[in-house]
Amino acid sequence: MRIAAAVDSARFAWGLHGFLRQRLSLPQAEEIVRRRMPTRDANFLSVAERAIFANPASPYRQLLALAGCENGDLQNSVRNKGLEPTLRALRDAGVYITFCPLVLEAHRSTISSPKRKTLRASHD
């Protein structure tokens, strides 16, 4: 498990390095956003399915499960109401995640749910 986390971290760092080297002008950035907006909802649902619901270790999956939200629920809400209203409804229901800066240990996060259950997700 630690090897997989190290590989993931290295992959992220390498990708971040390349991302930060690339400079975009404001018009280029605006064009990218304009081009991606029509598929934003579908892209969100695709990422949620792969990174959250297909990943039993995902802290977001645990959080959504505590709120009684499954993949189908999220998909139906985004398709019927849109992404922004769905995200607002989840936040208003207490579904959100906050990252605590170096409180006791580095790389810890606190997850809050409507039931006020606190989970600790370690990224060691």
C-alpha positions as CSV (number, residue, x, y, z in Angstrom):
1,M,0.0,0.0,0.0
2,R,2.8,2.4,0.8
3,I,4.5,1.7,-2.5
4,A,1.3,2.5,-4.4
5,A,0.9,5.7,-2.5
6,A,4.6,6.6,-3.3
7,V,4.0,5.9,-7.0
8,D,0.8,8.0,-6.9
9,S,2.6,10.9,-5.2
10,A,5.5,10.7,-7.7
11,R,3.1,10.6,-10.7
12,F,1.2,13.6,-9.2
13,A,4.4,15.6,-8.6
14,W,5.7,14.9,-12.2
15,G,2.4,16.0,-13.7
16,L,2.3,19.1,-11.5
17,H,5.8,20.0,-12.6
18,G,4.7,19.9,-16.2
19,F,1.5,21.8,-15.5
20,L,3.3,24.6,-13.7
21,R,5.9,25.0,-16.5
22,Q,3.1,25.7,-19.0
23,R,2.0,29.3,-19.0
24,L,-1.4,30.3,-20.4
25,S,-2.5,33.8,-21.3
26,L,-5.9,35.0,-20.0
27,P,-7.6,34.5,-23.4
28,Q,-6.2,31.0,-23.7
29,A,-7.5,30.1,-20.2
30,E,-10.9,31.6,-21.0
31,E,-11.1,29.6,-24.2
32,I,-10.3,26.4,-22.4
33,V,-13.0,27.1,-19.8
34,R,-15.5,28.0,-22.6
35,R,-14.7,24.8,-24.5
36,R,-15.0,22.6,-21.4
37,M,-18.2,24.1,-19.9
38,P,-20.7,22.1,-22.1
39,T,-19.2,18.8,-20.9
40,R,-18.6,19.9,-17.3
41,D,-21.5,17.9,-15.8
42,A,-20.6,14.7,-17.7
43,N,-16.9,15.1,-16.8
44,F,-17.8,15.5,-13.1
45,L,-19.9,12.4,-13.1
46,S,-17.3,10.4,-14.9
47,V,-14.6,11.4,-12.4
48,A,-17.0,10.8,-9.5
49,E,-17.8,7.3,-10.8
50,R,-14.1,6.3,-11.3
51,A,-12.4,8.1,-8.4
52,I,-15.1,8.0,-5.7
53,F,-17.6,5.2,-6.2
54,A,-15.3,2.7,-7.8
55,N,-12.7,3.3,-5.0
56,P,-13.7,1.8,-1.7
57,A,-10.9,3.7,0.1
58,S,-12.1,7.1,-1.1
59,P,-13.0,9.4,1.8
60,Y,-15.5,11.1,-0.5
61,R,-17.3,7.7,-1.0
62,Q,-17.5,7.3,2.8
63,L,-18.8,10.8,3.2
64,L,-21.5,10.4,0.5
65,A,-22.5,7.0,2.0
66,L,-23.0,8.6,5.4
67,A,-25.3,11.1,3.7
68,G,-27.2,8.3,1.9
69,C,-25.9,9.3,-1.5
70,E,-25.0,6.6,-4.0
71,N,-23.6,7.0,-7.5
72,G,-27.1,6.7,-9.0
73,D,-28.4,9.5,-6.7
74,L,-25.6,11.8,-7.6
75,Q,-26.0,11.1,-11.4
76,N,-29.8,11.7,-11.2
77,S,-29.4,14.9,-9.3
78,V,-26.7,16.3,-11.7
79,R,-28.7,15.3,-14.7
80,N,-32.0,16.7,-13.4
81,K,-30.9,19.7,-11.5
82,G,-27.4,20.5,-12.8
83,L,-24.0,20.3,-11.2
84,E,-24.0,23.6,-9.2
85,P,-27.4,23.0,-7.6
86,T,-26.4,19.4,-6.7
87,L,-23.1,20.6,-5.1
88,R,-25.0,23.4,-3.2
89,A,-27.6,20.8,-2.0
90,L,-24.9,18.5,-0.8
91,R,-23.1,21.3,1.0
92,D,-26.3,22.5,2.6
93,A,-27.0,19.0,3.8
94,G,-23.6,19.0,5.5
95,V,-21.6,17.0,2.9
96,Y,-18.3,18.7,2.6
97,I,-14.7,18.1,3.3
98,T,-12.2,20.5,4.8
99,F,-8.4,20.1,4.9
100,C,-6.8,21.0,8.2
101,P,-3.3,22.6,7.8
102,L,-0.7,20.7,9.7
103,V,-2.6,20.4,12.9
104,L,-1.2,17.3,14.6
105,E,0.2,15.5,11.7
106,A,0.8,16.4,8.1
107,H,-1.5,15.1,5.4
108,R,-4.6,14.7,7.6
109,S,-8.1,15.7,6.6
110,T,-11.3,16.0,8.5
111,I,-14.5,14.9,6.9
112,S,-17.9,16.2,8.1
113,S,-21.3,14.7,7.3
114,P,-24.9,15.6,8.2
115,K,-24.6,13.1,11.1
116,R,-21.6,15.1,12.5
117,K,-19.4,12.0,12.2
118,T,-15.8,12.8,11.9
119,L,-13.5,10.5,9.9
120,R,-9.7,10.9,9.7
121,A,-8.2,10.2,6.3
122,S,-4.5,9.6,6.4
123,H,-2.4,10.0,3.3
124,D,0.7,8.5,4.9
